[in-house]
Amino acid sequence: MKIMKKTLLFILSSAILVGAGAQNLSSKKGENYLPENGDWAISVNPESILTWLGNIANGNENNAAPNVSSVIDAAVVGKKFTSDNTAKRYTVGFEISSGNNSTASGGNTNEVKENNFGVVYGLGREYRRGKTRLQGYYGADALFTVGSSSRTETNSLNGVGNKEVETSSGLGFGIGVNGFIGAEYFVLPKMSVGAQYEAGVSLYSSGEGEQKTTNWTGSTITNNIPKSSGFGIGPVGTASLRLNLYF
């Protein structure tokens, strides 16, 4: 995935250097490079999407799917242009992931299983500037997130038995505002690559969770995890690559 990121950065940098002064806004076939009033668009972060798909293919837990806090980066953004330079934005992203890691040493086996679920929805506005194939844009999204997670750790010792700890979070909710600014270069008519910086604020609340411990003798102790809420600032200065398709 680092190769993909470096490749896109190289394409974007080269395009900006070569095309910063270009004024040709239509192809030899007469196709317009830039978006127009009434166009729709799809914008994705190819690095996050390919990392996630790679995990599914190779089962590598070290490249786990994004958690709820970072699922925004992997979300798909749809746009509806209300003029040549303004657009409504619709954001949707989700995570359904699981991981399983097991280690063994001296007759002692430790296994950890994790499951995560997260969804993000958003509505926003985008404003654009520029009269060449290099375009700048900025705006903000209002976001709503829902998520939960669970973790089970089992420790097995030969001749002694098993100890298991199951932790389940309460269902969490969040609302926030995410501002963004970025630039993109149209490498083909209605197709661009770009880079984007983001910063946001959010409020979140998590419901009551539970932790159940089954010890070596088989007895079980259950403890409640209290509700929680808070205010967050971030991500601040988070950068991401974007691939944009207009139609």
Steps between C-alpha positions, in 0.01 A plus 500: 500500500799731548578448131145609410532812716840593353374439146198725542710771664744482210217526246346794683833684540596442136159611380518823700849581370418418139148634488500801729502731201280291273180665378366221277181394681365259238643187340562448128156335491340812649444349847511746790762431765331691784172426682190699400167594649287185529792254510531224759832378644644220711810565713694226682829452683657218293766421759250424779269304271782286358646438848161377621447277195853366540421395857199306382709325237804409712350482851777721640382642832784751505321695225160499667207696358462855627343546843209736565725802556675459165218355291438853368828477309380185320151633434355558155393858427230569244460850356217675313608824329252783542720732290837471327676590827277369782379155597295320763690214668368165629739288705455133590749256647486176694716243675424139579825334602634219712844381603645190666852479645645200683838449671646200684796461736595229748160332498324835544270613215353847468229577243340838432191551284372847410194623313421857396201669344475862391291719271535867404251722315557859396357801317702801391589769249801542275629816330752503216745747347725495196472544125747233387518122540653566844207571734489597865204425728385542860192451716358307794297188582263433790555137607315238704669177613385177666734226621567211736774246570566176686815319615551149636834392650548134592803375692549123509756329726561125479396323819330812640217593266376809323448861596280712274423872502217626277462877457211658309469874453171680512360641179674830431365809322679809378425826321751745363609750239796427274661781299717426197718671241674342204611509137454266205631474147291367212716239328213401268162656419285472815771306688741648753748410775556725799603549860284621788559631855237476772423624853190445711320515833259241641278396790468132587308276738543129574241279669564261787725205417583175672808299599460133590793308647499121526795397720702180522249328731206567268332769712383815321514864607307764305571872524320785327700758306341840572362732235732769374486820298737771393619767259775449247713719276641320202614371273708814452716529189415148384603452138349258251519426130183516291395347171204688347268389218246739348207413276 
